[in-house]
Amino acid sequence: MAGNEFNKDEFDEMLGAELRQHTEPVPPDFTAKMLRRIREAEERRILARVVLQERLALAGCVALGAAVIVLAVVYPGIADALTQQVAGLGDKLTKTVSAARLDWQILVVFAGVLGFAAYGLWDLLAGDSY
């Protein structure tokens, strides 16, 4: 096992010796071309990931819209009940805000804990990719 270990110093020495023996001319802009190719490949990879994310988001929006339309057509009673709930939301929101003014300290703590949990979940799922 010890004989199979990679030795960086030996590799550097072997590479240097081989490069010194190499007689084929290298174009002066070789490094710039290689770096440009690497950068373009990285840009293509990032662009492909962004395009995939956008397509998935669009597919999700279309699927959600279709589901809402099917729900409204197949179950019109549920759609009517949801419409009435949304209409009554203003009154409930006013009552909630007036009740929240009394307990704003606990709501600040709750918002902090919720924000930390959301950040932790985001870091867990997508931390290395951003």
VEXTOR-206181 format. One line per 3 residues: number of its first residue (from 1); their letters; for each residue x, y negated, z of N, C-alpha, C, O, CB. Coordinates in Angstrom, 1 decimal, m for minus. Glycine has a CB too. Layout:
REM residues N
NUM	a	X:Y:Z:X:Y:Z:X:Y:Z:X:Y:Z:X:Y:Z; ... .
//
This chain:
REM residues 130
1	mag	0.8:1.2:0.0:0.0:0.0:0.0:0.9:m1.2:0.0:0.5:m2.2:m0.7:m0.9:0.0:1.2; 2.0:m1.2:0.8:2.8:m2.4:0.9:3.5:m2.7:m0.5:3.8:m3.8:m0.7:3.9:m2.2:2.0; 3.8:m1.6:m1.3:4.4:m1.8:m2.6:3.5:m2.5:m3.6:4.0:m3.1:m4.6:4.9:m0.5:m3.1 .
4	nef	2.2:m2.5:m3.4:1.3:m3.0:m4.3:0.9:m4.5:m4.0:0.2:m5.1:m4.7:0.0:m2.2:m4.3; 1.4:m5.0:m2.9:1.1:m6.4:m2.5:1.6:m7.4:m3.5:2.7:m7.2:m4.1:1.6:m6.7:m1.1; 0.9:m8.5:m3.7:1.3:m9.5:m4.6:2.3:m10.5:m4.0:2.0:m11.0:m2.9:0.1:m10.3:m5.2 .
7	nkd	3.4:m10.7:m4.6:4.5:m11.6:m4.1:4.5:m12.8:m5.0:5.0:m12.7:m6.1:5.9:m10.9:m4.0; 4.1:m13.9:m4.5:4.0:m15.1:m5.3:5.4:m15.6:m5.8:5.6:m16.1:m6.9:3.3:m16.3:m4.6; 6.4:m15.5:m4.9:7.7:m15.9:m5.2:8.3:m15.1:m6.4:8.9:m15.7:m7.3:8.7:m15.9:m4.0 .
10	efd	8.2:m13.8:m6.3:8.7:m13.0:m7.4:8.0:m13.3:m8.7:8.6:m13.3:m9.8:8.5:m11.5:m7.0; 6.7:m13.5:m8.6:5.9:m13.8:m9.8:6.4:m15.1:m10.4:6.5:m15.2:m11.6:4.4:m13.8:m9.5; 6.6:m16.1:m9.6:7.0:m17.4:m10.1:8.4:m17.3:m10.8:8.7:m17.9:m11.8:7.1:m18.4:m9.0 .
13	eml	9.3:m16.5:m10.2:10.6:m16.3:m10.7:10.5:m15.5:m12.1:11.2:m15.9:m13.0:11.5:m15.5:m9.8; 9.7:m14.5:m12.1:9.5:m13.7:m13.4:8.9:m14.6:m14.5:9.3:m14.6:m15.6:8.6:m12.5:m13.2; 7.9:m15.4:m14.1:7.2:m16.3:m15.0:8.2:m17.3:m15.6:8.3:m17.6:m16.8:6.0:m16.9:m14.4 .
16	gae	9.0:m17.9:m14.6:10.0:m18.9:m15.1:11.0:m18.4:m16.0:11.4:m19.0:m17.0:10.6:m19.5:m13.8; 11.5:m17.1:m15.7:12.5:m16.5:m16.6:11.9:m16.2:m18.0:12.5:m16.5:m19.0:13.0:m15.2:m16.0; 10.7:m15.7:m18.0:10.0:m15.4:m19.3:9.8:m16.7:m20.1:10.0:m16.8:m21.3:8.7:m14.7:m19.1 .
19	lrq	9.4:m17.8:m19.4:9.1:m19.0:m20.1:10.4:m19.6:m20.6:10.4:m20.3:m21.7:8.4:m20.0:m19.2; 11.5:m19.5:m19.9:12.8:m20.0:m20.4:13.3:m19.2:m21.6:14.0:m19.8:m22.5:13.9:m19.9:m19.3; 12.9:m17.9:m21.7:13.3:m17.1:m22.9:12.4:m17.3:m24.1:12.7:m16.9:m25.2:13.3:m15.6:m22.5 .
22	hte	11.3:m17.9:m23.8:10.3:m18.1:m24.9:10.8:m19.2:m25.8:11.2:m20.3:m25.4:8.9:m18.5:m24.3; 10.8:m18.8:m27.1:11.3:m19.8:m28.1:10.3:m20.4:m29.0:10.6:m21.2:m29.8:12.4:m19.0:m29.0; 9.0:m20.0:m29.0:8.0:m20.5:m29.8:7.7:m22.0:m29.4:7.5:m22.2:m28.2:6.7:m19.6:m29.8 .
25	pvp	7.6:m22.9:m30.4:7.4:m24.3:m30.0:5.9:m24.4:m29.5:5.0:m23.9:m30.1:7.6:m25.2:m31.2; 5.8:m25.2:m28.5:4.5:m25.6:m28.0:4.1:m27.0:m28.4:4.9:m27.9:m28.2:4.4:m25.4:m26.4; 2.9:m27.2:m29.0:2.5:m28.5:m29.4:2.5:m29.5:m28.2:2.2:m29.1:m27.1:1.2:m28.5:m30.1 .
28	pdf	2.9:m30.8:m28.4:3.0:m31.7:m27.3:1.6:m32.0:m26.6:1.6:m32.3:m25.4:3.5:m33.0:m27.8; 0.5:m31.8:m27.3:m0.8:m32.1:m26.7:m1.5:m30.8:m26.2:m2.7:m30.7:m26.1:m1.7:m32.8:m27.7; m0.7:m29.7:m26.1:m1.3:m28.4:m25.7:m2.0:m28.5:m24.3:m3.1:m28.0:m24.2:m0.2:m27.3:m25.6 .
31	tak	m1.4:m29.1:m23.3:m2.0:m29.2:m22.0:m3.2:m30.0:m22.0:m4.2:m29.7:m21.4:m1.0:m29.8:m21.0; m3.2:m31.1:m22.8:m4.4:m32.0:m22.9:m5.6:m31.2:m23.5:m6.7:m31.3:m23.1:m4.1:m33.3:m23.7; m5.2:m30.4:m24.6:m6.3:m29.6:m25.2:m6.9:m28.6:m24.3:m8.1:m28.4:m24.2:m5.7:m28.9:m26.5 .
34	mlr	m6.0:m27.9:m23.5:m6.5:m26.9:m22.6:m7.3:m27.5:m21.5:m8.4:m26.9:m21.1:m5.3:m26.1:m22.0; m6.9:m28.6:m21.0:m7.7:m29.3:m19.9:m9.0:m29.7:m20.5:m10.0:m29.7:m19.8:m6.9:m30.5:m19.3; m9.0:m30.2:m21.7:m10.3:m30.6:m22.3:m11.2:m29.5:m22.5:m12.4:m29.6:m22.3:m10.0:m31.4:m23.7 .
37	rir	m10.7:m28.3:m22.9:m11.5:m27.1:m23.1:m12.1:m26.6:m21.8:m13.2:m26.3:m21.7:m10.7:m26.0:m23.7; m11.2:m26.7:m20.7:m11.7:m26.3:m19.4:m12.8:m27.2:m18.9:m13.8:m26.8:m18.4:m10.5:m26.3:m18.4; m12.6:m28.5:m19.1:m13.6:m29.5:m18.7:m14.9:m29.3:m19.5:m16.0:m29.4:m18.9:m13.1:m31.0:m18.9 .
40	eae	m14.8:m29.1:m20.8:m16.0:m28.9:m21.6:m16.8:m27.6:m21.2:m18.0:m27.6:m21.2:m15.6:m28.8:m23.1; m16.0:m26.6:m20.9:m16.7:m25.3:m20.4:m17.4:m25.5:m19.1:m18.5:m25.0:m18.9:m15.6:m24.2:m20.3; m16.8:m26.3:m18.2:m17.4:m26.6:m16.9:m18.6:m27.5:m17.1:m19.7:m27.3:m16.5:m16.4:m27.3:m16.0 .
43	err	m18.6:m28.4:m18.0:m19.7:m29.3:m18.3:m20.9:m28.5:m18.9:m22.0:m28.7:m18.6:m19.3:m30.4:m19.3; m20.5:m27.5:m19.8:m21.6:m26.7:m20.4:m22.2:m25.8:m19.3:m23.4:m25.6:m19.4:m21.0:m25.8:m21.5; m21.4:m25.3:m18.4:m22.0:m24.5:m17.3:m22.9:m25.3:m16.5:m24.0:m24.8:m16.1:m20.8:m23.9:m16.5 .
46	ila	m22.5:m26.5:m16.1:m23.4:m27.3:m15.3:m24.6:m27.7:m16.0:m25.7:m27.7:m15.4:m22.6:m28.6:m14.8; m24.5:m28.1:m17.3:m25.7:m28.4:m18.1:m26.6:m27.3:m18.2:m27.9:m27.5:m18.2:m25.2:m28.9:m19.5; m26.1:m26.1:m18.4:m27.0:m24.9:m18.5:m27.8:m24.7:m17.2:m28.9:m24.3:m17.2:m26.2:m23.7:m18.9 .
49	rvv	m27.1:m24.9:m16.1:m27.8:m24.7:m14.8:m28.9:m25.8:m14.6:m30.0:m25.5:m14.1:m26.8:m24.8:m13.6; m28.6:m27.0:m15.0:m29.6:m28.1:m14.9:m30.8:m27.8:m15.8:m31.9:m28.0:m15.4:m29.0:m29.5:m15.2; m30.5:m27.4:m17.0:m31.6:m27.0:m17.9:m32.5:m25.9:m17.4:m33.7:m26.0:m17.5:m31.0:m26.7:m19.3 .
52	lqe	m31.8:m24.9:m16.8:m32.6:m23.8:m16.2:m33.5:m24.3:m15.1:m34.6:m23.9:m15.0:m31.6:m22.7:m15.7; m32.9:m25.2:m14.2:m33.7:m25.7:m13.1:m34.9:m26.5:m13.6:m36.0:m26.4:m13.1:m32.8:m26.5:m12.2; m34.6:m27.3:m14.6:m35.7:m28.1:m15.2:m36.8:m27.2:m15.8:m38.0:m27.5:m15.7:m35.2:m29.1:m16.2 .
55	rla	m36.4:m26.2:m16.5:m37.4:m25.3:m17.1:m38.2:m24.6:m16.0:m39.4:m24.4:m16.2:m36.7:m24.3:m18.0; m37.5:m24.2:m15.0:m38.3:m23.5:m13.9:m39.2:m24.5:m13.2:m40.4:m24.1:m12.8:m37.3:m22.9:m12.8; m38.8:m25.7:m13.0:m39.7:m26.7:m12.4:m40.9:m27.0:m13.3:m42.1:m27.1:m12.8:m39.0:m28.0:m12.1 .
58	lag	m40.7:m27.1:m14.6:m41.8:m27.3:m15.5:m42.7:m26.1:m15.6:m43.9:m26.3:m15.6:m41.2:m27.6:m17.0; m42.2:m24.9:m15.6:m43.0:m23.7:m15.5:m43.8:m23.6:m14.3:m45.0:m23.2:m14.3:m42.1:m22.4:m15.7; m43.3:m24.0:m13.1:m44.0:m24.0:m11.9:m45.1:m25.0:m11.9:m46.2:m24.8:m11.4:m43.1:m24.4:m10.7 .
61	cva	m44.9:m26.2:m12.5:m45.9:m27.2:m12.6:m47.1:m26.8:m13.5:m48.2:m27.0:m13.2:m45.4:m28.6:m13.1; m46.7:m26.2:m14.6:m47.7:m25.7:m15.5:m48.5:m24.6:m14.9:m49.8:m24.5:m15.0:m47.1:m25.2:m16.8; m47.9:m23.6:m14.2:m48.6:m22.5:m13.5:m49.5:m23.0:m12.4:m50.6:m22.6:m12.2:m47.5:m21.5:m12.9 .
64	lga	m49.0:m24.0:m11.6:m49.8:m24.6:m10.6:m51.1:m25.3:m11.1:m52.2:m25.1:m10.6:m49.0:m25.6:m9.7; m50.9:m26.1:m12.2:m52.0:m26.7:m12.9:m53.0:m25.7:m13.4:m54.2:m25.9:m13.3:m51.5:m27.6:m14.0; m52.5:m24.7:m14.0:m53.4:m23.6:m14.6:m54.2:m22.9:m13.4:m55.3:m22.6:m13.6:m52.6:m22.6:m15.4 .
67	avi	m53.5:m22.7:m12.3:m54.1:m22.0:m11.2:m55.2:m22.9:m10.6:m56.3:m22.4:m10.3:m53.1:m21.7:m10.1; m55.0:m24.2:m10.6:m56.0:m25.1:m10.1:m57.2:m25.2:m11.0:m58.4:m25.2:m10.6:m55.4:m26.6:m9.9; m57.0:m25.2:m12.3:m58.1:m25.2:m13.3:m58.9:m23.9:m13.2:m60.1:m24.0:m13.2:m57.5:m25.4:m14.7 .
70	vla	m58.2:m22.8:m13.1:m58.9:m21.5:m13.0:m59.7:m21.5:m11.7:m60.8:m21.0:m11.7:m57.9:m20.3:m13.0; m59.1:m21.9:m10.6:m59.8:m22.0:m9.4:m61.1:m22.8:m9.5:m62.1:m22.4:m8.9:m58.9:m22.5:m8.2; m61.0:m24.0:m10.1:m62.1:m24.9:m10.2:m63.2:m24.3:m11.1:m64.4:m24.5:m10.9:m61.7:m26.2:m10.8 .
73	vvy	m62.8:m23.5:m12.1:m63.8:m22.9:m13.0:m64.4:m21.7:m12.4:m65.7:m21.5:m12.5:m63.1:m22.5:m14.4; m63.6:m20.8:m11.8:m64.1:m19.5:m11.3:m64.9:m19.7:m10.0:m65.9:m19.1:m9.7:m63.0:m18.5:m11.1; m64.4:m20.6:m9.1:m65.0:m20.8:m7.8:m65.4:m22.3:m7.7:m64.6:m23.1:m7.0:m64.0:m20.4:m6.7 .
76	pgi	m66.4:m22.8:m8.3:m66.8:m24.2:m8.2:m67.2:m24.6:m6.8:m67.0:m25.8:m6.5:m67.9:m24.5:m9.2; m67.6:m23.7:m6.0:m68.0:m24.1:m4.6:m66.8:m24.5:m3.8:m66.8:m25.4:m3.0:m68.7:m22.9:m3.9; m65.6:m23.8:m4.0:m64.4:m24.1:m3.3:m63.9:m25.4:m3.8:m63.4:m26.3:m3.0:m63.3:m23.0:m3.5 .
79	ada	m64.0:m25.7:m5.1:m63.5:m27.0:m5.6:m64.3:m28.1:m5.0:m63.8:m29.2:m4.7:m63.6:m27.0:m7.1; m65.6:m27.9:m4.9:m66.5:m28.9:m4.3:m66.2:m29.2:m2.9:m66.1:m30.3:m2.4:m68.0:m28.6:m4.5; m65.9:m28.1:m2.1:m65.6:m28.3:m0.7:m64.2:m29.0:m0.6:m64.1:m29.8:0.3:m65.5:m26.9:0.0 .
82	ltq	m63.3:m28.7:m1.4:m62.0:m29.4:m1.4:m62.1:m30.8:m1.7:m61.4:m31.7:m1.1:m61.0:m28.7:m2.3; m63.0:m31.2:m2.6:m63.2:m32.6:m3.0:m63.8:m33.3:m1.8:m63.4:m34.4:m1.5:m64.1:m32.7:m4.2; m64.7:m32.7:m1.1:m65.3:m33.3:0.1:m64.3:m33.5:1.2:m64.3:m34.5:1.9:m66.5:m32.5:0.6 .
85	qva	m63.4:m32.5:1.4:m62.3:m32.6:2.4:m61.4:m33.7:2.1:m61.0:m34.5:3.0:m61.6:m31.3:2.5; m61.0:m33.9:0.8:m60.1:m35.0:0.4:m60.8:m36.3:0.6:m60.2:m37.3:1.1:m59.7:m34.8:m1.0; m62.1:m36.4:0.4:m62.8:m37.6:0.6:m62.9:m38.0:2.1:m62.8:m39.2:2.4:m64.3:m37.5:0.0 .
88	glg	m63.0:m37.0:2.9:m63.0:m37.3:4.4:m61.6:m37.4:5.0:m61.5:m37.6:6.2:m63.8:m36.2:5.1; m60.6:m37.3:4.2:m59.3:m37.4:4.7:m58.9:m38.7:5.3:m58.1:m38.9:6.2:m58.3:m37.0:3.7; m59.4:m39.8:4.7:m59.1:m41.2:5.2:m59.5:m41.4:6.6:m58.8:m42.0:7.4:m59.9:m42.2:4.3 .
91	dkl	m60.7:m40.9:7.0:m61.2:m41.1:8.4:m60.3:m40.2:9.3:m59.9:m40.7:10.4:m62.6:m40.6:8.5; m59.9:m39.0:8.9:m59.1:m38.2:9.7:m57.7:m38.8:9.9:m57.1:m38.7:10.9:m59.0:m36.8:9.2; m57.2:m39.4:8.8:m55.9:m40.0:8.8:m55.8:m41.2:9.8:m54.9:m41.4:10.5:m55.5:m40.4:7.4 .
94	tkt	m56.9:m42.0:9.8:m57.0:m43.1:10.7:m57.0:m42.6:12.2:m56.3:m43.2:13.0:m58.2:m43.9:10.4; m57.7:m41.6:12.5:m57.7:m41.0:13.8:m56.4:m40.5:14.2:m56.0:m40.6:15.4:m58.8:m39.9:13.9; m55.7:m39.8:13.3:m54.4:m39.2:13.6:m53.4:m40.3:13.9:m52.6:m40.2:14.8:m53.9:m38.4:12.4 .
97	vsa	m53.4:m41.4:13.1:m52.4:m42.5:13.3:m52.7:m43.1:14.6:m51.7:m43.5:15.4:m52.5:m43.5:12.2; m53.9:m43.3:15.0:m54.2:m44.0:16.3:m53.8:m43.1:17.5:m53.3:m43.5:18.5:m55.7:m44.3:16.4; m53.9:m41.7:17.3:m53.5:m40.8:18.3:m52.0:m40.7:18.4:m51.4:m40.5:19.4:m54.1:m39.4:18.1 .
100	arl	m51.3:m40.8:17.2:m49.9:m40.7:17.2:m49.2:m41.9:17.8:m48.1:m41.8:18.3:m49.4:m40.5:15.7; m49.9:m43.1:17.8:m49.3:m44.3:18.4:m49.0:m44.0:19.9:m48.1:m44.6:20.5:m50.2:m45.5:18.2; m49.8:m43.2:20.5:m49.7:m43.0:22.0:m48.6:m42.0:22.3:m47.9:m42.2:23.3:m51.0:m42.4:22.5 .
103	dwq	m48.3:m41.1:21.4:m47.2:m40.1:21.6:m46.1:m40.2:20.6:m45.7:m39.2:20.1:m47.8:m38.7:21.6; m45.6:m41.4:20.4:m44.7:m41.6:19.3:m43.3:m41.0:19.7:m42.5:m40.6:18.8:m44.5:m43.0:19.0; m43.0:m40.9:21.0:m41.6:m40.4:21.4:m41.5:m38.9:21.0:m40.5:m38.5:20.5:m41.4:m40.6:22.9 .
106	ilv	m42.5:m38.1:21.3:m42.5:m36.7:21.0:m42.5:m36.5:19.5:m41.9:m35.5:19.0:m43.6:m36.0:21.7; m43.2:m37.3:18.8:m43.2:m37.2:17.3:m41.8:m37.5:16.7:m41.4:m36.9:15.7:m44.2:m38.2:16.7; m41.1:m38.4:17.3:m39.7:m38.7:16.8:m38.8:m37.5:17.1:m38.0:m37.1:16.2:m39.1:m40.0:17.5 .
109	vfa	m38.9:m36.9:18.2:m38.2:m35.7:18.5:m38.6:m34.6:17.6:m37.7:m33.9:17.0:m38.3:m35.3:20.0; m39.8:m34.4:17.4:m40.3:m33.4:16.5:m39.8:m33.6:15.0:m39.4:m32.7:14.3:m41.9:m33.3:16.5; m39.9:m34.9:14.6:m39.4:m35.2:13.2:m37.9:m34.9:13.1:m37.4:m34.4:12.1:m39.7:m36.7:12.9 .
112	gvl	m37.1:m35.2:14.2:m35.7:m34.9:14.2:m35.4:m33.4:14.1:m34.6:m33.0:13.3:m35.0:m35.4:15.4; m36.1:m32.6:14.9:m36.0:m31.2:14.8:m36.4:m30.6:13.5:m35.7:m29.7:12.9:m36.8:m30.5:15.9; m37.5:m31.1:12.9:m38.0:m30.7:11.6:m37.0:m31.1:10.5:m36.7:m30.3:9.6:m39.3:m31.3:11.3 .
115	gfa	m36.4:m32.2:10.6:m35.4:m32.7:9.6:m34.2:m31.8:9.7:m33.6:m31.5:8.7:m35.1:m34.1:9.8; m33.7:m31.5:10.9:m32.6:m30.6:11.1:m32.8:m29.2:10.5:m31.9:m28.6:9.9:m32.1:m30.6:12.5; m34.0:m28.7:10.7:m34.4:m27.4:10.2:m34.4:m27.4:8.7:m33.9:m26.5:8.0:m35.7:m26.9:10.8 .
118	ayg	m35.0:m28.5:8.1:m35.0:m28.6:6.7:m33.6:m28.7:6.1:m33.3:m28.1:5.1:m35.8:m29.8:6.2; m32.7:m29.5:6.7:m31.4:m29.6:6.3:m30.6:m28.3:6.4:m29.9:m27.9:5.5:m30.6:m30.7:7.1; m30.8:m27.6:7.5:m30.2:m26.2:7.7:m30.7:m25.3:6.6:m29.8:m24.5:6.1:m30.5:m25.7:9.0 .
121	lwd	m31.9:m25.3:6.3:m32.5:m24.4:5.2:m31.9:m24.8:3.9:m31.5:m23.9:3.1:m34.0:m24.4:5.2; m31.8:m26.1:3.6:m31.3:m26.5:2.3:m29.8:m26.2:2.2:m29.3:m25.7:1.2:m31.4:m28.1:2.2; m29.0:m26.3:3.3:m27.6:m26.0:3.3:m27.4:m24.5:3.1:m26.5:m24.0:2.5:m26.9:m26.5:4.6 .
124	lla	m28.3:m23.7:3.7:m28.2:m22.2:3.6:m28.5:m21.8:2.2:m27.8:m20.9:1.7:m29.2:m21.6:4.6; m29.5:m22.3:1.5:m29.9:m21.9:0.2:m29.1:m22.5:m0.9:m28.8:m21.8:m1.9:m31.3:m22.2:0.0; m28.7:m23.8:m0.8:m28.1:m24.4:m1.9:m26.8:m25.2:m1.5:m26.4:m26.1:m2.2:m29.0:m25.4:m2.6 .
127	gds	m26.2:m24.9:m0.4:m25.1:m25.6:0.2:m23.9:m25.6:m0.7:m23.2:m26.7:m0.9:m24.7:m25.2:1.5; m23.5:m24.5:m1.3:m22.3:m24.4:m2.1:m22.5:m24.9:m3.5:m21.5:m25.3:m4.1:m21.8:m22.9:m2.1; m23.7:m25.0:m4.0:m23.9:m25.4:m5.4:m24.0:m26.9:m5.5:m24.0:m27.4:m6.6:m25.2:m24.8:m5.9 .
130	y	m24.0:m27.6:m4.4:m24.1:m29.1:m4.5:m23.0:m29.7:m3.8:m22.9:m31.0:m3.8:m25.4:m29.6:m4.0 .
//
